[in-house]
Amino acid sequence: MTAPRSILSRELLPASVAIFTTVAIVAFEGLAVTAALPDLTAELGQVHLLPWVITAFLLASGVTTAIAGSFIDSVGTSTVFRWATFAFAASSLAAAAASSMPMLVATRVFQGAAGGAIISVGVGAVALVYPSHLVGRAFAANSNVWGILGFAGPAIAAVLLQVGSWRWIFLLMVPISAVALIAGWRTLPGPVEPTPLRVDWAAVGLLVVTFGALLAAVSNFSTFSVLFAAVAILSGIVLWRRMARGRSSLLDPRFVGEYPYRQLALVVSLTLVAMIGLSSYLPVYVRGARGGSAAAAAWSVLWLTIGWTAAANISGRITDRVSEREVLRVAAIGGIPAIAAAWAAVSFSAPLPVVYACYFAMGMSVGAVTNSAFQMVRLAVVDRLAGRATSAHAFLRTVGMSVGAGLAGGVILATVAASVGDISSVREALAGGEAELAGATASALAHGFSIAHGVSLVTMIVAALMARNLARGPSHGTSG
């Protein structure tokens, strides 16, 4: 039988439509909600919870991603997909009705849990549906969806913010979820080798404590940060020992601690820490520090996404001729000058198009890094373990995004607190309040955003060094 030549071949088309529609759900959520951060903060207040609008979603998403691997291997992607999509639609309705920042953060937890399962379905299905020679292109197509939503998401968000409110962004996720559910109801695969489903809830609890304490430590710098960090370390040690002794099926330790999975996860996670947090707060910077409109703030999330999409497509094709390790190494090193240029542009208040160009370059780096790393993970593991391997990698990738968002938010808010004494003034700057207070806060926001770039640059240097060492290492992985 002739092998399919394209991810859109007749035999693969139904599954491709389902997979890429599920990716569209989470892609729209991430871009549109980030674009709406200035407006929802201006309306709901309680600025100290601003980082948690993003990190609460990512925390729940990460935990669910870790659990979802076992569900996918046991009951198949189709069952997980159906439940997750229903839950995502329901939680989106709840988020749209939120009347306070704590209520919004709570609904984001449930939305994130469903989103994590959807991410796992998309990644796991790619690993199971496509032959090895099409895996790179399938992951690139996933990034294409992000790119399309990169154009459509900010445009839709800008329109909704102009004619309605940020609540309509959450409401719009409901029909998108319905489309995804219709497309994927009967097309995604069942389990490769059905196994009894066992969830180690003790390990899940330890994971929640570890992950949550880590985010609390970096999201709001205070005297409690050291305490939260200590809790995260102790809980993480207990969790790792439980997994290493085979007492937990939450995350297979082979795909967390062995070569090449550990190194790949660290390079990708650090790259995401360095770049995603900055991108998450770019709309806040544009609106609060540079006086941009709601539409300008919404469109600012576009540029990193375009770069990510372009690089993912390029790397997905050139790995037919260039090794994935070489692509990873070059892309990680390229992230250093990209962040350095963005740091300079922000520090010297360069025109916004210059800032956006720097973010496009950052997106090129992160797109090539994430795509080549996913290819390396998939090619290193056999089919029957693909769900666990890719879910573990996706989980650690989510950790990177979460820590990046929390860290950038923590640095920015700590700088504002040190400069003006009250971070609630951020609400005034975003809402266009009293001029003197808003002006001082705008300067503090700009300074905090600049410092966050410096932190990200150091992080990216570490990621590049690790990628360089990985490129020199032996070529082997878990195959059985």
KOLNU-692509 format. One line per field, with one value per residue (C-alpha): residue in three letters; z, y, x; chain. Coordinates in nm, 2 decimals. Example, Ala and Ser with C-alpha at 12.3 -4.5 7.8 and 13.67 -1.06 7.14 Angstrom:
<atoms>
resn: ALA,SER $
Z: 0.78,0.71 $
Y: -0.45,-0.11 $
X: 1.23,1.37 $
chain: A,A $
</atoms>
This chain:
<atoms>
resn: MET,THR,ALA,PRO,ARG,SER,ILE,LEU,SER,ARG,GLU,LEU,LEU,PRO,ALA,SER,VAL,ALA,ILE,PHE,THR,THR,VAL,ALA,ILE,VAL,ALA,PHE,GLU,GLY,LEU,ALA,VAL,THR,ALA,ALA,LEU,PRO,ASP,LEU,THR,ALA,GLU,LEU,GLY,GLN,VAL,HIS,LEU,LEU,PRO,TRP,VAL,ILE,THR,ALA,PHE,LEU,LEU,ALA,SER,GLY,VAL,THR,THR,ALA,ILE,ALA,GLY,SER,PHE,ILE,ASP,SER,VAL,GLY,THR,SER,THR,VAL,PHE,ARG,TRP,ALA,THR,PHE,ALA,PHE,ALA,ALA,SER,SER,LEU,ALA,ALA,ALA,ALA,ALA,SER,SER,MET,PRO,MET,LEU,VAL,ALA,THR,ARG,VAL,PHE,GLN,GLY,ALA,ALA,GLY,GLY,ALA,ILE,ILE,SER,VAL,GLY,VAL,GLY,ALA,VAL,ALA,LEU,VAL,TYR,PRO,SER,HIS,LEU,VAL,GLY,ARG,ALA,PHE,ALA,ALA,ASN,SER,ASN,VAL,TRP,GLY,ILE,LEU,GLY,PHE,ALA,GLY,PRO,ALA,ILE,ALA,ALA,VAL,LEU,LEU,GLN,VAL,GLY,SER,TRP,ARG,TRP,ILE,PHE,LEU,LEU,MET,VAL,PRO,ILE,SER,ALA,VAL,ALA,LEU,ILE,ALA,GLY,TRP,ARG,THR,LEU,PRO,GLY,PRO,VAL,GLU,PRO,THR,PRO,LEU,ARG,VAL,ASP,TRP,ALA,ALA,VAL,GLY,LEU,LEU,VAL,VAL,THR,PHE,GLY,ALA,LEU,LEU,ALA,ALA,VAL,SER,ASN,PHE,SER,THR,PHE,SER,VAL,LEU,PHE,ALA,ALA,VAL,ALA,ILE,LEU,SER,GLY,ILE,VAL,LEU,TRP,ARG,ARG,MET,ALA,ARG,GLY,ARG,SER,SER,LEU,LEU,ASP,PRO,ARG,PHE,VAL,GLY,GLU,TYR,PRO,TYR,ARG,GLN,LEU,ALA,LEU,VAL,VAL,SER,LEU,THR,LEU,VAL,ALA,MET,ILE,GLY,LEU,SER,SER,TYR,LEU,PRO,VAL,TYR,VAL,ARG,GLY,ALA,ARG,GLY,GLY,SER,ALA,ALA,ALA,ALA,ALA,TRP,SER,VAL,LEU,TRP,LEU,THR,ILE,GLY,TRP,THR,ALA,ALA,ALA,ASN,ILE,SER,GLY,ARG,ILE,THR,ASP,ARG,VAL,SER,GLU,ARG,GLU,VAL,LEU,ARG,VAL,ALA,ALA,ILE,GLY,GLY,ILE,PRO,ALA,ILE,ALA,ALA,ALA,TRP,ALA,ALA,VAL,SER,PHE,SER,ALA,PRO,LEU,PRO,VAL,VAL,TYR,ALA,CYS,TYR,PHE,ALA,MET,GLY,MET,SER,VAL,GLY,ALA,VAL,THR,ASN,SER,ALA,PHE,GLN,MET,VAL,ARG,LEU,ALA,VAL,VAL,ASP,ARG,LEU,ALA,GLY,ARG,ALA,THR,SER,ALA,HIS,ALA,PHE,LEU,ARG,THR,VAL,GLY,MET,SER,VAL,GLY,ALA,GLY,LEU,ALA,GLY,GLY,VAL,ILE,LEU,ALA,THR,VAL,ALA,ALA,SER,VAL,GLY,ASP,ILE,SER,SER,VAL,ARG,GLU,ALA,LEU,ALA,GLY,GLY,GLU,ALA,GLU,LEU,ALA,GLY,ALA,THR,ALA,SER,ALA,LEU,ALA,HIS,GLY,PHE,SER,ILE,ALA,HIS,GLY,VAL,SER,LEU,VAL,THR,MET,ILE,VAL,ALA,ALA,LEU,MET,ALA,ARG,ASN,LEU,ALA,ARG,GLY,PRO,SER,HIS,GLY,THR,SER,GLY $
Z: 0.00,-0.10,0.20,0.22,0.06,0.24,0.57,0.35,0.17,0.15,0.42,0.66,0.58,0.84,1.13,1.01,1.02,1.37,1.50,1.37,1.48,1.84,1.82,1.70,2.02,2.24,2.00,1.99,2.37,2.43,2.18,2.25,2.63,2.63,2.40,2.64,2.96,2.97,2.94,3.18,3.44,3.40,3.46,3.74,3.93,4.19,3.98,4.21,4.05,3.69,3.64,3.75,3.47,3.25,3.50,3.65,3.30,3.24,3.58,3.53,3.17,3.27,3.53,3.30,3.02,3.26,3.34,2.99,2.86,3.06,2.95,2.59,2.60,2.79,2.63,2.31,2.19,2.07,2.42,2.58,2.30,2.35,2.72,2.71,2.44,2.62,2.94,2.76,2.62,2.96,3.14,2.87,2.94,3.31,3.24,3.03,3.33,3.59,3.80,3.98,3.93,4.18,4.00,3.66,3.79,3.93,3.59,3.42,3.63,3.49,3.14,3.16,3.27,2.96,2.74,2.87,2.77,2.42,2.38,2.47,2.22,1.94,2.02,2.08,1.77,1.56,1.70,1.63,1.31,1.08,0.95,1.06,0.73,0.78,1.16,1.10,0.85,1.08,1.37,1.12,1.02,1.39,1.40,1.08,1.28,1.54,1.27,1.12,1.46,1.50,1.23,1.31,1.69,1.75,1.48,1.64,1.98,1.87,1.71,2.02,2.25,2.04,2.00,2.31,2.59,2.68,2.78,2.42,2.37,2.60,2.45,2.11,2.22,2.26,1.88,1.80,2.04,1.88,1.53,1.67,1.84,1.52,1.32,1.56,1.70,1.49,1.33,1.61,1.69,1.99,2.20,2.03,2.30,2.56,2.92,3.25,3.35,3.68,3.80,4.10,4.27,4.54,4.27,4.11,4.44,4.47,4.12,4.19,4.51,4.33,4.02,4.21,4.47,4.20,4.02,4.34,4.41,4.08,4.02,4.32,4.47,4.85,5.18,5.10,4.77,4.95,5.14,4.82,4.65,4.94,4.92,4.55,4.59,4.87,4.70,4.37,4.54,4.69,4.36,4.17,4.42,4.39,4.01,4.01,4.24,4.00,4.24,4.01,3.66,3.64,3.44,3.31,3.46,3.14,2.95,3.22,3.34,3.06,2.75,2.52,2.68,2.98,2.78,2.51,2.77,2.94,2.62,2.52,2.86,2.91,2.57,2.65,2.99,2.81,2.54,2.62,2.94,2.76,2.48,2.73,2.88,2.55,2.53,2.88,2.79,2.47,2.64,2.98,2.91,2.55,2.55,2.27,2.19,2.27,1.91,1.91,2.23,2.08,1.76,1.95,2.02,1.65,1.58,1.79,1.66,1.30,1.36,1.55,1.26,0.99,1.17,1.25,0.88,0.77,1.03,0.96,0.60,0.62,0.87,0.56,0.48,0.81,1.14,1.41,1.65,1.42,1.38,1.75,1.82,1.56,1.67,2.04,1.97,1.75,2.03,2.22,1.98,1.92,2.29,2.33,2.04,2.20,2.53,2.36,2.18,2.49,2.71,2.46,2.37,2.01,1.77,1.83,1.48,1.58,1.90,1.69,1.45,1.75,1.87,1.52,1.55,1.89,1.75,1.48,1.75,1.97,1.67,1.54,1.89,1.98,1.64,1.61,1.98,1.92,1.62,1.82,2.09,1.85,1.65,1.98,2.10,1.98,1.89,2.20,2.43,2.21,2.42,2.74,2.58,2.40,2.70,2.93,2.69,2.64,3.02,3.07,2.79,2.97,3.28,3.08,2.95,3.30,3.48,3.20,3.23,3.61,3.62,3.37,3.56,3.89,3.77,3.62,3.92,4.17,3.97,3.97,4.35,4.41,4.19,4.28,4.59,4.48,4.20,4.19,4.00,3.70,3.67,3.64,3.36,3.17,3.21,3.13,3.48,3.66,3.44,3.70,3.86,3.53,3.40,3.69,3.65,3.28,3.34,3.60,3.37,3.09,3.34,3.47,3.11,3.04,3.34,3.24,2.91,3.09,3.30,2.98,2.81,3.08,3.06,2.68,2.71,2.94,2.70,2.41,2.61,2.68,2.31,2.21,2.45,2.33,1.97,2.06,2.25,2.13,1.93,2.13,2.33,2.48,2.22,2.42 $
Y: 0.00,0.34,0.56,0.89,1.18,1.46,1.53,1.62,1.29,1.13,0.88,1.14,1.44,1.37,1.33,1.63,1.85,1.73,1.77,2.12,2.24,2.13,2.33,2.63,2.63,2.67,2.90,3.14,3.13,3.21,3.50,3.66,3.65,3.79,4.07,4.14,4.16,4.54,4.58,4.30,4.44,4.79,4.66,4.40,4.55,4.35,4.39,4.16,3.87,3.98,3.71,3.44,3.51,3.35,3.12,2.97,2.85,2.71,2.55,2.35,2.29,2.15,1.91,1.78,1.74,1.51,1.30,1.30,1.08,0.78,0.85,0.87,0.54,0.38,0.50,0.67,1.03,1.03,0.98,1.23,1.48,1.47,1.53,1.79,1.99,1.99,2.11,2.38,2.53,2.52,2.68,2.95,3.05,3.07,3.29,3.53,3.57,3.64,3.95,3.97,3.89,3.59,3.45,3.49,3.32,3.03,2.97,2.99,2.69,2.48,2.62,2.53,2.18,2.12,2.30,2.08,1.77,1.92,2.00,1.64,1.51,1.73,1.63,1.26,1.23,1.37,1.10,0.83,0.93,1.03,0.82,0.92,1.11,1.34,1.40,1.72,1.86,1.78,1.97,2.25,2.25,2.27,2.59,2.71,2.70,2.91,3.15,3.18,3.25,3.48,3.70,3.63,3.62,3.98,4.11,3.95,4.06,4.41,4.43,4.28,4.51,4.81,4.72,4.50,4.39,4.13,3.89,3.83,3.68,3.39,3.36,3.32,3.02,2.83,2.81,2.73,2.44,2.32,2.32,2.12,1.87,1.81,1.77,1.53,1.33,1.02,1.08,1.06,0.72,0.49,0.34,0.16,-0.11,-0.06,-0.08,-0.04,0.32,0.41,0.76,0.82,1.09,1.13,1.22,1.45,1.63,1.66,1.79,2.06,2.17,2.17,2.36,2.59,2.68,2.74,2.98,3.16,3.21,3.38,3.56,3.80,3.87,3.91,3.76,3.45,3.38,3.19,2.99,2.90,2.81,2.58,2.41,2.36,2.20,1.97,1.86,1.81,1.59,1.37,1.35,1.25,0.98,0.84,0.83,0.69,0.40,0.31,0.40,0.65,0.64,1.02,1.08,0.81,0.90,0.78,1.07,1.33,1.22,1.02,1.14,1.29,1.38,1.57,1.78,1.85,1.95,2.18,2.36,2.41,2.51,2.77,2.91,2.95,3.10,3.36,3.45,3.36,3.57,3.88,3.83,3.78,4.13,4.31,4.43,4.56,4.75,4.89,5.00,5.11,5.23,5.35,5.48,5.26,5.19,4.87,4.77,4.84,4.63,4.35,4.34,4.34,3.97,3.89,3.94,3.66,3.42,3.50,3.44,3.11,3.00,3.08,2.91,2.60,2.56,2.61,2.37,2.11,2.10,2.14,1.86,1.63,1.75,1.90,1.71,1.82,1.87,2.12,2.31,2.32,2.44,2.72,2.83,2.85,3.05,3.28,3.36,3.55,3.84,3.86,3.91,4.15,4.36,4.36,4.47,4.76,4.86,4.86,5.03,5.32,5.35,5.27,5.30,5.01,4.87,4.81,4.64,4.42,4.33,4.21,4.00,3.85,3.74,3.59,3.40,3.26,3.12,2.97,2.82,2.63,2.52,2.37,2.21,2.04,1.92,1.76,1.58,1.45,1.32,1.15,0.98,0.86,0.66,0.36,0.40,0.23,0.48,0.79,0.92,0.92,1.06,1.34,1.43,1.44,1.67,1.89,1.91,2.03,2.27,2.41,2.45,2.67,2.89,2.91,3.01,3.26,3.43,3.43,3.55,3.83,3.94,3.92,4.13,4.40,4.43,4.43,4.72,4.91,4.85,4.97,5.28,5.41,5.20,5.07,4.82,4.90,5.22,4.99,4.98,5.36,5.35,5.09,5.26,5.61,5.75,6.05,6.18,6.22,5.88,5.71,5.88,5.76,5.41,5.41,5.48,5.21,4.96,5.04,5.00,4.67,4.54,4.63,4.45,4.14,4.14,4.13,3.83,3.66,3.72,3.54,3.25,3.22,3.21,2.91,2.74,2.80,2.65,2.34,2.31,2.33,2.04,1.83,1.87,1.71,1.42,1.06,0.98,0.74,0.73,0.52,0.27,0.01 $
X: 0.00,0.14,0.23,0.04,0.23,0.05,-0.13,-0.43,-0.43,-0.77,-0.71,-0.57,-0.80,-1.08,-0.83,-0.63,-0.94,-1.02,-0.67,-0.62,-0.96,-0.88,-0.56,-0.75,-0.96,-0.66,-0.48,-0.77,-0.79,-0.43,-0.40,-0.74,-0.73,-0.38,-0.50,-0.78,-0.57,-0.56,-0.94,-1.04,-0.79,-0.93,-1.28,-1.23,-0.93,-0.74,-0.42,-0.22,-0.41,-0.33,-0.06,-0.30,-0.54,-0.27,-0.10,-0.41,-0.51,-0.15,-0.13,-0.45,-0.35,-0.02,-0.16,-0.42,-0.16,0.03,-0.27,-0.41,-0.13,-0.26,-0.61,-0.52,-0.32,-0.61,-0.93,-0.80,-0.79,-1.15,-1.30,-1.07,-1.14,-1.52,-1.52,-1.25,-1.43,-1.76,-1.58,-1.40,-1.72,-1.89,-1.60,-1.58,-1.94,-1.86,-1.55,-1.77,-2.00,-1.73,-1.80,-1.47,-1.10,-1.11,-1.41,-1.24,-0.92,-1.14,-1.31,-0.97,-0.87,-1.15,-1.09,-0.73,-0.80,-1.01,-0.75,-0.47,-0.66,-0.73,-0.36,-0.27,-0.53,-0.38,-0.02,-0.09,-0.31,-0.03,0.20,-0.05,-0.22,0.07,0.36,0.71,0.79,0.49,0.53,0.74,0.49,0.20,0.36,0.43,0.06,-0.03,0.18,0.00,-0.32,-0.16,-0.05,-0.40,-0.54,-0.25,-0.40,-0.77,-0.74,-0.62,-0.84,-1.15,-1.04,-0.99,-1.33,-1.50,-1.31,-1.42,-1.79,-1.85,-1.63,-1.37,-1.65,-1.74,-1.40,-1.49,-1.84,-1.69,-1.50,-1.83,-1.91,-1.54,-1.56,-1.88,-1.71,-1.42,-1.65,-1.84,-1.52,-1.36,-1.65,-1.58,-1.25,-0.99,-0.83,-0.90,-0.63,-0.34,-0.32,-0.60,-0.48,-0.66,-0.68,-0.51,-0.47,-0.23,-0.43,-0.16,0.09,-0.16,-0.19,0.19,0.20,-0.06,0.13,0.47,0.35,0.12,0.39,0.64,0.40,0.32,0.69,0.75,0.42,0.42,0.76,0.73,0.87,0.65,0.83,1.11,0.85,0.66,0.99,1.08,0.74,0.78,1.12,1.02,0.70,0.88,1.14,0.87,0.69,1.00,1.09,0.74,0.76,1.12,1.01,0.73,0.46,0.30,0.17,0.13,0.44,0.67,1.01,1.18,1.03,1.12,1.47,1.64,1.83,1.72,1.38,1.51,1.75,1.49,1.23,1.48,1.58,1.22,1.09,1.37,1.31,0.94,1.02,1.23,0.98,0.62,0.61,0.73,0.47,0.19,0.25,0.33,-0.04,-0.02,0.30,0.15,-0.16,-0.03,0.32,0.30,-0.06,-0.17,-0.54,-0.73,-0.69,-0.32,-0.27,-0.48,-0.27,0.06,0.03,0.04,0.41,0.57,0.30,0.38,0.75,0.67,0.45,0.70,0.99,0.78,0.70,1.06,1.20,0.93,1.05,1.43,1.46,1.43,1.78,1.92,1.92,1.67,1.95,2.12,1.79,1.74,2.09,2.08,1.73,1.82,2.14,1.94,1.71,1.98,2.03,1.65,1.58,1.87,1.74,1.39,1.54,1.72,1.40,1.19,1.46,1.50,1.13,1.19,0.89,0.64,0.70,1.07,0.95,0.72,1.00,1.21,0.92,0.89,1.25,1.19,0.90,1.13,1.35,1.08,0.90,1.20,1.30,0.96,0.90,1.24,1.22,0.88,1.01,1.30,1.07,0.84,1.12,1.29,0.98,0.78,0.41,0.27,0.44,0.38,0.09,0.30,0.61,0.45,0.22,0.52,0.70,0.39,0.35,0.71,0.66,0.35,0.56,0.79,0.50,0.35,0.67,0.75,0.41,0.43,0.79,0.74,0.42,0.60,0.90,0.67,0.44,0.73,0.89,0.57,0.53,0.88,0.83,0.48,0.41,0.07,0.02,-0.35,-0.24,-0.19,-0.56,-0.56,-0.30,-0.49,-0.82,-0.68,-0.73,-0.59,-0.30,-0.02,-0.08,-0.12,0.19,0.41,0.27,0.33,0.70,0.71,0.55,0.80,1.09,0.95,0.90,1.26,1.39,1.18,1.37,1.70,1.59,1.47,1.80,1.99,1.74,1.78,2.16,2.12,1.88,2.12,2.41,2.20,2.10,2.46,2.56,2.26,2.37,2.70,2.55,2.48,2.17,1.96,1.64,1.37,1.24,1.08 $
chain: A,A,A,A,A,A,A,A,A,A,A,A,A,A,A,A,A,A,A,A,A,A,A,A,A,A,A,A,A,A,A,A,A,A,A,A,A,A,A,A,A,A,A,A,A,A,A,A,A,A,A,A,A,A,A,A,A,A,A,A,A,A,A,A,A,A,A,A,A,A,A,A,A,A,A,A,A,A,A,A,A,A,A,A,A,A,A,A,A,A,A,A,A,A,A,A,A,A,A,A,A,A,A,A,A,A,A,A,A,A,A,A,A,A,A,A,A,A,A,A,A,A,A,A,A,A,A,A,A,A,A,A,A,A,A,A,A,A,A,A,A,A,A,A,A,A,A,A,A,A,A,A,A,A,A,A,A,A,A,A,A,A,A,A,A,A,A,A,A,A,A,A,A,A,A,A,A,A,A,A,A,A,A,A,A,A,A,A,A,A,A,A,A,A,A,A,A,A,A,A,A,A,A,A,A,A,A,A,A,A,A,A,A,A,A,A,A,A,A,A,A,A,A,A,A,A,A,A,A,A,A,A,A,A,A,A,A,A,A,A,A,A,A,A,A,A,A,A,A,A,A,A,A,A,A,A,A,A,A,A,A,A,A,A,A,A,A,A,A,A,A,A,A,A,A,A,A,A,A,A,A,A,A,A,A,A,A,A,A,A,A,A,A,A,A,A,A,A,A,A,A,A,A,A,A,A,A,A,A,A,A,A,A,A,A,A,A,A,A,A,A,A,A,A,A,A,A,A,A,A,A,A,A,A,A,A,A,A,A,A,A,A,A,A,A,A,A,A,A,A,A,A,A,A,A,A,A,A,A,A,A,A,A,A,A,A,A,A,A,A,A,A,A,A,A,A,A,A,A,A,A,A,A,A,A,A,A,A,A,A,A,A,A,A,A,A,A,A,A,A,A,A,A,A,A,A,A,A,A,A,A,A,A,A,A,A,A,A,A,A,A,A,A,A,A,A,A,A,A,A,A,A,A,A,A,A,A,A,A,A,A,A,A,A,A,A,A,A,A,A,A,A,A,A,A,A,A,A,A,A,A,A,A,A,A,A,A,A,A,A,A,A,A,A,A,A,A,A,A,A $
</atoms>
